């Protein structure tokens, strides 16, 4: 059961979410340098971005 749980968690992390670390002060005051952010990758497909939402771009 533990193996299945770990496998499913891995699939969710790969396809639906990602963890990012903030680099620099460009996101102040919302996010500080070094903080981790969990990003839901599929949200923008269902809802439009609104003022105050944080958008993450990968390099």
mmCIF file of the N, C-alpha and C atoms, coordinates in Angstrom:
data_MODEL
# 
_entry.id   MODEL 
# 
loop_
_atom_site.group_PDB 
_atom_site.id 
_atom_site.type_symbol 
_atom_site.label_atom_id 
_atom_site.label_alt_id 
_atom_site.label_comp_id 
_atom_site.label_asym_id 
_atom_site.label_entity_id 
_atom_site.label_seq_id 
_atom_site.pdbx_PDB_ins_code 
_atom_site.Cartn_x 
_atom_site.Cartn_y 
_atom_site.Cartn_z 
_atom_site.occupancy 
_atom_site.B_iso_or_equiv 
_atom_site.pdbx_formal_charge 
_atom_site.auth_seq_id 
_atom_site.auth_comp_id 
_atom_site.auth_asym_id 
_atom_site.auth_atom_id 
_atom_site.pdbx_PDB_model_num 
ATOM 1   N N  . UNK A 1 1  ? 0.820   -1.194 0.000   1.00 0.00 ? 1  UNK A N  1 
ATOM 2   C CA . UNK A 1 1  ? 0.000   0.000  0.000   1.00 0.00 ? 1  UNK A CA 1 
ATOM 3   C C  . UNK A 1 1  ? 0.864   1.257  0.000   1.00 0.00 ? 1  UNK A C  1 
ATOM 4   N N  . UNK A 1 2  ? 1.960   1.232  0.735   1.00 0.00 ? 2  UNK A N  1 
ATOM 5   C CA . UNK A 1 2  ? 2.853   2.382  0.816   1.00 0.00 ? 2  UNK A CA 1 
ATOM 6   C C  . UNK A 1 2  ? 3.508   2.650  -0.534  1.00 0.00 ? 2  UNK A C  1 
ATOM 7   N N  . UNK A 1 3  ? 3.843   1.593  -1.260  1.00 0.00 ? 3  UNK A N  1 
ATOM 8   C CA . UNK A 1 3  ? 4.454   1.744  -2.583  1.00 0.00 ? 3  UNK A CA 1 
ATOM 9   C C  . UNK A 1 3  ? 3.456   2.372  -3.550  1.00 0.00 ? 3  UNK A C  1 
ATOM 10  N N  . UNK A 1 4  ? 2.220   1.922  -3.517  1.00 0.00 ? 4  UNK A N  1 
ATOM 11  C CA . UNK A 1 4  ? 1.182   2.481  -4.379  1.00 0.00 ? 4  UNK A CA 1 
ATOM 12  C C  . UNK A 1 4  ? 0.952   3.959  -4.062  1.00 0.00 ? 4  UNK A C  1 
ATOM 13  N N  . UNK A 1 5  ? 0.922   4.290  -2.796  1.00 0.00 ? 5  UNK A N  1 
ATOM 14  C CA . UNK A 1 5  ? 0.736   5.675  -2.380  1.00 0.00 ? 5  UNK A CA 1 
ATOM 15  C C  . UNK A 1 5  ? 1.876   6.558  -2.884  1.00 0.00 ? 5  UNK A C  1 
ATOM 16  N N  . UNK A 1 6  ? 3.095   6.082  -2.763  1.00 0.00 ? 6  UNK A N  1 
ATOM 17  C CA . UNK A 1 6  ? 4.257   6.836  -3.252  1.00 0.00 ? 6  UNK A CA 1 
ATOM 18  C C  . UNK A 1 6  ? 4.211   6.992  -4.760  1.00 0.00 ? 6  UNK A C  1 
ATOM 19  N N  . UNK A 1 7  ? 3.804   5.949  -5.458  1.00 0.00 ? 7  UNK A N  1 
ATOM 20  C CA . UNK A 1 7  ? 3.700   5.998  -6.917  1.00 0.00 ? 7  UNK A CA 1 
ATOM 21  C C  . UNK A 1 7  ? 2.662   7.031  -7.351  1.00 0.00 ? 7  UNK A C  1 
ATOM 22  N N  . UNK A 1 8  ? 1.487   7.000  -6.728  1.00 0.00 ? 8  UNK A N  1 
ATOM 23  C CA . UNK A 1 8  ? 0.433   7.954  -7.068  1.00 0.00 ? 8  UNK A CA 1 
ATOM 24  C C  . UNK A 1 8  ? 0.850   9.386  -6.747  1.00 0.00 ? 8  UNK A C  1 
ATOM 25  N N  . UNK A 1 9  ? 1.538   9.583  -5.637  1.00 0.00 ? 9  UNK A N  1 
ATOM 26  C CA . UNK A 1 9  ? 2.037   10.913 -5.284  1.00 0.00 ? 9  UNK A CA 1 
ATOM 27  C C  . UNK A 1 9  ? 3.029   11.405 -6.325  1.00 0.00 ? 9  UNK A C  1 
ATOM 28  N N  . UNK A 1 10 ? 3.875   10.517 -6.805  1.00 0.00 ? 10 UNK A N  1 
ATOM 29  C CA . UNK A 1 10 ? 4.824   10.878 -7.856  1.00 0.00 ? 10 UNK A CA 1 
ATOM 30  C C  . UNK A 1 10 ? 4.129   11.289 -9.139  1.00 0.00 ? 10 UNK A C  1 
ATOM 31  N N  . UNK A 1 11 ? 3.088   10.558 -9.530  1.00 0.00 ? 11 UNK A N  1 
ATOM 32  C CA . UNK A 1 11 ? 2.333   10.922 -10.734 1.00 0.00 ? 11 UNK A CA 1 
ATOM 33  C C  . UNK A 1 11 ? 1.675   12.291 -10.596 1.00 0.00 ? 11 UNK A C  1 
ATOM 34  N N  . UNK A 1 12 ? 1.103   12.545 -9.440  1.00 0.00 ? 12 UNK A N  1 
ATOM 35  C CA . UNK A 1 12 ? 0.473   13.849 -9.204  1.00 0.00 ? 12 UNK A CA 1 
ATOM 36  C C  . UNK A 1 12 ? 1.519   14.956 -9.297  1.00 0.00 ? 12 UNK A C  1 
ATOM 37  N N  . UNK A 1 13 ? 2.680   14.734 -8.701  1.00 0.00 ? 13 UNK A N  1 
ATOM 38  C CA . UNK A 1 13 ? 3.738   15.745 -8.745  1.00 0.00 ? 13 UNK A CA 1 
ATOM 39  C C  . UNK A 1 13 ? 4.236   15.988 -10.160 1.00 0.00 ? 13 UNK A C  1 
ATOM 40  N N  . UNK A 1 14 ? 4.327   14.962 -10.968 1.00 0.00 ? 14 UNK A N  1 
ATOM 41  C CA . UNK A 1 14 ? 4.844   15.107 -12.329 1.00 0.00 ? 14 UNK A CA 1 
ATOM 42  C C  . UNK A 1 14 ? 3.851   15.829 -13.224 1.00 0.00 ? 14 UNK A C  1 
ATOM 43  N N  . UNK A 1 15 ? 2.581   15.462 -13.162 1.00 0.00 ? 15 UNK A N  1 
ATOM 44  C CA . UNK A 1 15 ? 1.606   15.962 -14.126 1.00 0.00 ? 15 UNK A CA 1 
ATOM 45  C C  . UNK A 1 15 ? 0.758   17.140 -13.640 1.00 0.00 ? 15 UNK A C  1 
ATOM 46  N N  . UNK A 1 16 ? 0.565   17.292 -12.349 1.00 0.00 ? 16 UNK A N  1 
ATOM 47  C CA . UNK A 1 16 ? -0.390  18.286 -11.866 1.00 0.00 ? 16 UNK A CA 1 
ATOM 48  C C  . UNK A 1 16 ? 0.195   19.373 -10.981 1.00 0.00 ? 16 UNK A C  1 
ATOM 49  N N  . UNK A 1 17 ? 1.374   19.179 -10.444 1.00 0.00 ? 17 UNK A N  1 
ATOM 50  C CA . UNK A 1 17 ? 1.939   20.195 -9.566  1.00 0.00 ? 17 UNK A CA 1 
ATOM 51  C C  . UNK A 1 17 ? 3.455   20.219 -9.693  1.00 0.00 ? 17 UNK A C  1 
ATOM 52  N N  . UNK A 1 18 ? 4.045   21.286 -9.214  1.00 0.00 ? 18 UNK A N  1 
ATOM 53  C CA . UNK A 1 18 ? 5.499   21.423 -9.220  1.00 0.00 ? 18 UNK A CA 1 
ATOM 54  C C  . UNK A 1 18 ? 5.899   22.323 -8.055  1.00 0.00 ? 18 UNK A C  1 
ATOM 55  N N  . UNK A 1 19 ? 7.082   22.105 -7.540  1.00 0.00 ? 19 UNK A N  1 
ATOM 56  C CA . UNK A 1 19 ? 7.597   22.920 -6.442  1.00 0.00 ? 19 UNK A CA 1 
ATOM 57  C C  . UNK A 1 19 ? 8.710   23.809 -6.992  1.00 0.00 ? 19 UNK A C  1 
ATOM 58  N N  . UNK A 1 20 ? 8.633   25.090 -6.672  1.00 0.00 ? 20 UNK A N  1 
ATOM 59  C CA . UNK A 1 20 ? 9.631   26.052 -7.111  1.00 0.00 ? 20 UNK A CA 1 
ATOM 60  C C  . UNK A 1 20 ? 10.172  26.795 -5.905  1.00 0.00 ? 20 UNK A C  1 
ATOM 61  N N  . UNK A 1 21 ? 11.410  27.262 -6.019  1.00 0.00 ? 21 UNK A N  1 
ATOM 62  C CA . UNK A 1 21 ? 12.030  28.080 -4.982  1.00 0.00 ? 21 UNK A CA 1 
ATOM 63  C C  . UNK A 1 21 ? 12.186  29.489 -5.538  1.00 0.00 ? 21 UNK A C  1 
ATOM 64  N N  . UNK A 1 22 ? 11.791  30.477 -4.751  1.00 0.00 ? 22 UNK A N  1 
ATOM 65  C CA . UNK A 1 22 ? 11.867  31.878 -5.168  1.00 0.00 ? 22 UNK A CA 1 
ATOM 66  C C  . UNK A 1 22 ? 13.321  32.320 -5.141  1.00 0.00 ? 22 UNK A C  1 
ATOM 67  N N  . UNK A 1 23 ? 13.771  32.903 -6.258  1.00 0.00 ? 23 UNK A N  1 
ATOM 68  C CA . UNK A 1 23 ? 15.135  33.433 -6.352  1.00 0.00 ? 23 UNK A CA 1 
ATOM 69  C C  . UNK A 1 23 ? 15.062  34.931 -6.587  1.00 0.00 ? 23 UNK A C  1 
ATOM 70  N N  . UNK A 1 24 ? 15.628  35.704 -5.699  1.00 0.00 ? 24 UNK A N  1 
ATOM 71  C CA . UNK A 1 24 ? 15.619  37.158 -5.840  1.00 0.00 ? 24 UNK A CA 1 
ATOM 72  C C  . UNK A 1 24 ? 14.453  37.797 -5.102  1.00 0.00 ? 24 UNK A C  1 
ATOM 73  N N  . UNK A 1 25 ? 14.394  39.124 -5.193  1.00 0.00 ? 25 UNK A N  1 
ATOM 74  C CA . UNK A 1 25 ? 13.389  39.887 -4.457  1.00 0.00 ? 25 UNK A CA 1 
ATOM 75  C C  . UNK A 1 25 ? 12.272  40.421 -5.345  1.00 0.00 ? 25 UNK A C  1 
ATOM 76  N N  . UNK A 1 26 ? 12.158  39.947 -6.557  1.00 0.00 ? 26 UNK A N  1 
ATOM 77  C CA . UNK A 1 26 ? 11.177  40.503 -7.490  1.00 0.00 ? 26 UNK A CA 1 
ATOM 78  C C  . UNK A 1 26 ? 9.732   40.196 -7.091  1.00 0.00 ? 26 UNK A C  1 
ATOM 79  N N  . UNK A 1 27 ? 9.514   39.224 -6.220  1.00 0.00 ? 27 UNK A N  1 
ATOM 80  C CA . UNK A 1 27 ? 8.148   38.857 -5.826  1.00 0.00 ? 27 UNK A CA 1 
ATOM 81  C C  . UNK A 1 27 ? 7.724   39.470 -4.486  1.00 0.00 ? 27 UNK A C  1 
ATOM 82  N N  . UNK A 1 28 ? 8.589   40.317 -3.904  1.00 0.00 ? 28 UNK A N  1 
ATOM 83  C CA . UNK A 1 28 ? 8.219   40.968 -2.646  1.00 0.00 ? 28 UNK A CA 1 
ATOM 84  C C  . UNK A 1 28 ? 7.011   41.855 -2.847  1.00 0.00 ? 28 UNK A C  1 
ATOM 85  N N  . UNK A 1 29 ? 6.126   42.019 -1.929  1.00 0.00 ? 29 UNK A N  1 
ATOM 86  C CA . UNK A 1 29 ? 6.075   41.445 -0.588  1.00 0.00 ? 29 UNK A CA 1 
ATOM 87  C C  . UNK A 1 29 ? 5.352   40.099 -0.517  1.00 0.00 ? 29 UNK A C  1 
ATOM 88  N N  . UNK A 1 30 ? 4.839   39.597 -1.636  1.00 0.00 ? 30 UNK A N  1 
ATOM 89  C CA . UNK A 1 30 ? 4.071   38.345 -1.608  1.00 0.00 ? 30 UNK A CA 1 
ATOM 90  C C  . UNK A 1 30 ? 4.940   37.147 -1.253  1.00 0.00 ? 30 UNK A C  1 
ATOM 91  N N  . UNK A 1 31 ? 6.105   37.058 -1.865  1.00 0.00 ? 31 UNK A N  1 
ATOM 92  C CA . UNK A 1 31 ? 7.005   35.924 -1.647  1.00 0.00 ? 31 UNK A CA 1 
ATOM 93  C C  . UNK A 1 31 ? 8.414   36.442 -1.402  1.00 0.00 ? 31 UNK A C  1 
ATOM 94  N N  . UNK A 1 32 ? 9.118   35.802 -0.492  1.00 0.00 ? 32 UNK A N  1 
ATOM 95  C CA . UNK A 1 32 ? 10.486  36.210 -0.168  1.00 0.00 ? 32 UNK A CA 1 
ATOM 96  C C  . UNK A 1 32 ? 11.485  35.234 -0.769  1.00 0.00 ? 32 UNK A C  1 
ATOM 97  N N  . UNK A 1 33 ? 12.713  35.702 -0.937  1.00 0.00 ? 33 UNK A N  1 
ATOM 98  C CA . UNK A 1 33 ? 13.768  34.863 -1.483  1.00 0.00 ? 33 UNK A CA 1 
ATOM 99  C C  . UNK A 1 33 ? 13.959  33.625 -0.617  1.00 0.00 ? 33 UNK A C  1 
ATOM 100 N N  . UNK A 1 34 ? 14.065  32.468 -1.284  1.00 0.00 ? 34 UNK A N  1 
ATOM 101 C CA . UNK A 1 34 ? 14.291  31.214 -0.589  1.00 0.00 ? 34 UNK A CA 1 
ATOM 102 C C  . UNK A 1 34 ? 13.024  30.454 -0.229  1.00 0.00 ? 34 UNK A C  1 
ATOM 103 N N  . UNK A 1 35 ? 11.860  31.095 -0.311  1.00 0.00 ? 35 UNK A N  1 
ATOM 104 C CA . UNK A 1 35 ? 10.612  30.398 -0.002  1.00 0.00 ? 35 UNK A CA 1 
ATOM 105 C C  . UNK A 1 35 ? 10.277  29.396 -1.102  1.00 0.00 ? 35 UNK A C  1 
ATOM 106 N N  . UNK A 1 36 ? 9.603   28.329 -0.717  1.00 0.00 ? 36 UNK A N  1 
ATOM 107 C CA . UNK A 1 36 ? 9.142   27.334 -1.683  1.00 0.00 ? 36 UNK A CA 1 
ATOM 108 C C  . UNK A 1 36 ? 7.683   27.597 -2.024  1.00 0.00 ? 36 UNK A C  1 
ATOM 109 N N  . UNK A 1 37 ? 7.341   27.341 -3.287  1.00 0.00 ? 37 UNK A N  1 
ATOM 110 C CA . UNK A 1 37 ? 5.982   27.547 -3.768  1.00 0.00 ? 37 UNK A CA 1 
ATOM 111 C C  . UNK A 1 37 ? 5.522   26.269 -4.442  1.00 0.00 ? 37 UNK A C  1 
ATOM 112 N N  . UNK A 1 38 ? 4.344   25.783 -4.084  1.00 0.00 ? 38 UNK A N  1 
ATOM 113 C CA . UNK A 1 38 ? 3.751   24.632 -4.744  1.00 0.00 ? 38 UNK A CA 1 
ATOM 114 C C  . UNK A 1 38 ? 2.787   25.154 -5.796  1.00 0.00 ? 38 UNK A C  1 
ATOM 115 N N  . UNK A 1 39 ? 3.037   24.815 -7.048  1.00 0.00 ? 39 UNK A N  1 
ATOM 116 C CA . UNK A 1 39 ? 2.266   25.335 -8.170  1.00 0.00 ? 39 UNK A CA 1 
ATOM 117 C C  . UNK A 1 39 ? 1.359   24.242 -8.710  1.00 0.00 ? 39 UNK A C  1 
ATOM 118 N N  . UNK A 1 40 ? 0.084   24.559 -8.874  1.00 0.00 ? 40 UNK A N  1 
ATOM 119 C CA . UNK A 1 40 ? -0.869  23.656 -9.512  1.00 0.00 ? 40 UNK A CA 1 
ATOM 120 C C  . UNK A 1 40 ? -0.847  23.972 -11.002 1.00 0.00 ? 40 UNK A C  1 
ATOM 121 N N  . UNK A 1 41 ? -0.376  23.032 -11.795 1.00 0.00 ? 41 UNK A N  1 
ATOM 122 C CA . UNK A 1 41 ? -0.157  23.288 -13.219 1.00 0.00 ? 41 UNK A CA 1 
ATOM 123 C C  . UNK A 1 41 ? -1.434  23.393 -14.039 1.00 0.00 ? 41 UNK A C  1 
ATOM 124 N N  . UNK A 1 42 ? -2.522  22.815 -13.604 1.00 0.00 ? 42 UNK A N  1 
ATOM 125 C CA . UNK A 1 42 ? -3.720  22.734 -14.439 1.00 0.00 ? 42 UNK A CA 1 
ATOM 126 C C  . UNK A 1 42 ? -4.745  23.824 -14.160 1.00 0.00 ? 42 UNK A C  1 
ATOM 127 N N  . UNK A 1 43 ? -4.559  24.647 -13.177 1.00 0.00 ? 43 UNK A N  1 
ATOM 128 C CA . UNK A 1 43 ? -5.583  25.617 -12.782 1.00 0.00 ? 43 UNK A CA 1 
ATOM 129 C C  . UNK A 1 43 ? -5.929  26.582 -13.903 1.00 0.00 ? 43 UNK A C  1 
ATOM 130 N N  . UNK A 1 44 ? -4.939  27.066 -14.633 1.00 0.00 ? 44 UNK A N  1 
ATOM 131 C CA . UNK A 1 44 ? -5.207  28.076 -15.652 1.00 0.00 ? 44 UNK A CA 1 
ATOM 132 C C  . UNK A 1 44 ? -6.078  27.538 -16.781 1.00 0.00 ? 44 UNK A C  1 
ATOM 133 N N  . UNK A 1 45 ? -6.150  26.258 -16.934 1.00 0.00 ? 45 UNK A N  1 
ATOM 134 C CA . UNK A 1 45 ? -7.000  25.688 -17.982 1.00 0.00 ? 45 UNK A CA 1 
ATOM 135 C C  . UNK A 1 45 ? -8.479  25.829 -17.647 1.00 0.00 ? 45 UNK A C  1 
ATOM 136 N N  . UNK A 1 46 ? -8.793  25.864 -16.352 1.00 0.00 ? 46 UNK A N  1 
ATOM 137 C CA . UNK A 1 46 ? -10.184 25.943 -15.925 1.00 0.00 ? 46 UNK A CA 1 
ATOM 138 C C  . UNK A 1 46 ? -10.606 27.378 -15.609 1.00 0.00 ? 46 UNK A C  1 
ATOM 139 N N  . UNK A 1 47 ? -9.702  28.156 -15.072 1.00 0.00 ? 47 UNK A N  1 
ATOM 140 C CA . UNK A 1 47 ? -10.018 29.523 -14.646 1.00 0.00 ? 47 UNK A CA 1 
ATOM 141 C C  . UNK A 1 47 ? -9.021  30.501 -15.248 1.00 0.00 ? 47 UNK A C  1 
ATOM 142 N N  . UNK A 1 48 ? -9.486  31.679 -15.552 1.00 0.00 ? 48 UNK A N  1 
ATOM 143 C CA . UNK A 1 48 ? -8.597  32.715 -16.066 1.00 0.00 ? 48 UNK A CA 1 
ATOM 144 C C  . UNK A 1 48 ? -7.793  33.309 -14.918 1.00 0.00 ? 48 UNK A C  1 
ATOM 145 N N  . UNK A 1 49 ? -6.632  33.845 -15.251 1.00 0.00 ? 49 UNK A N  1 
ATOM 146 C CA . UNK A 1 49 ? -5.840  34.538 -14.243 1.00 0.00 ? 49 UNK A CA 1 
ATOM 147 C C  . UNK A 1 49 ? -6.561  35.813 -13.831 1.00 0.00 ? 49 UNK A C  1 
ATOM 148 N N  . UNK A 1 50 ? -6.466  36.112 -12.543 1.00 0.00 ? 50 UNK A N  1 
ATOM 149 C CA . UNK A 1 50 ? -7.083  37.322 -12.010 1.00 0.00 ? 50 UNK A CA 1 
ATOM 150 C C  . UNK A 1 50 ? -6.033  38.158 -11.299 1.00 0.00 ? 50 UNK A C  1 
ATOM 151 N N  . UNK A 1 51 ? -6.345  39.409 -11.074 1.00 0.00 ? 51 UNK A N  1 
ATOM 152 C CA . UNK A 1 51 ? -5.433  40.291 -10.357 1.00 0.00 ? 51 UNK A CA 1 
ATOM 153 C C  . UNK A 1 51 ? -5.102  39.677 -8.999  1.00 0.00 ? 51 UNK A C  1 
ATOM 154 N N  . UNK A 1 52 ? -3.820  39.642 -8.677  1.00 0.00 ? 52 UNK A N  1 
ATOM 155 C CA . UNK A 1 52 ? -3.370  39.066 -7.419  1.00 0.00 ? 52 UNK A CA 1 
ATOM 156 C C  . UNK A 1 52 ? -2.887  37.630 -7.543  1.00 0.00 ? 52 UNK A C  1 
ATOM 157 N N  . UNK A 1 53 ? -3.205  36.948 -8.641  1.00 0.00 ? 53 UNK A N  1 
ATOM 158 C CA . UNK A 1 53 ? -2.706  35.590 -8.867  1.00 0.00 ? 53 UNK A CA 1 
ATOM 159 C C  . UNK A 1 53 ? -1.213  35.644 -9.166  1.00 0.00 ? 53 UNK A C  1 
ATOM 160 N N  . UNK A 1 54 ? -0.513  34.603 -8.804  1.00 0.00 ? 54 UNK A N  1 
ATOM 161 C CA . UNK A 1 54 ? 0.920   34.502 -9.088  1.00 0.00 ? 54 UNK A CA 1 
ATOM 162 C C  . UNK A 1 54 ? 1.103   33.538 -10.244 1.00 0.00 ? 54 UNK A C  1 
ATOM 163 N N  . UNK A 1 55 ? 1.789   33.983 -11.284 1.00 0.00 ? 55 UNK A N  1 
ATOM 164 C CA . UNK A 1 55 ? 2.079   33.137 -12.445 1.00 0.00 ? 55 UNK A CA 1 
ATOM 165 C C  . UNK A 1 55 ? 3.551   32.755 -12.416 1.00 0.00 ? 55 UNK A C  1 
ATOM 166 N N  . UNK A 1 56 ? 3.857   31.495 -12.687 1.00 0.00 ? 56 UNK A N  1 
ATOM 167 C CA . UNK A 1 56 ? 5.232   30.993 -12.665 1.00 0.00 ? 56 UNK A CA 1 
ATOM 168 C C  . UNK A 1 56 ? 5.621   30.585 -14.072 1.00 0.00 ? 56 UNK A C  1 
ATOM 169 N N  . UNK A 1 57 ? 6.794   31.036 -14.506 1.00 0.00 ? 57 UNK A N  1 
ATOM 170 C CA . UNK A 1 57 ? 7.328   30.677 -15.816 1.00 0.00 ? 57 UNK A CA 1 
ATOM 171 C C  . UNK A 1 57 ? 8.628   29.918 -15.614 1.00 0.00 ? 57 UNK A C  1 
ATOM 172 N N  . UNK A 1 58 ? 8.746   28.759 -16.241 1.00 0.00 ? 58 UNK A N  1 
ATOM 173 C CA . UNK A 1 58 ? 9.986   27.991 -16.168 1.00 0.00 ? 58 UNK A CA 1 
ATOM 174 C C  . UNK A 1 58 ? 10.940  28.447 -17.253 1.00 0.00 ? 58 UNK A C  1 
ATOM 175 N N  . UNK A 1 59 ? 12.218  28.405 -16.944 1.00 0.00 ? 59 UNK A N  1 
ATOM 176 C CA . UNK A 1 59 ? 13.233  28.721 -17.956 1.00 0.00 ? 59 UNK A CA 1 
ATOM 177 C C  . UNK A 1 59 ? 13.610  27.488 -18.686 1.00 0.00 ? 59 UNK A C  1 
# 
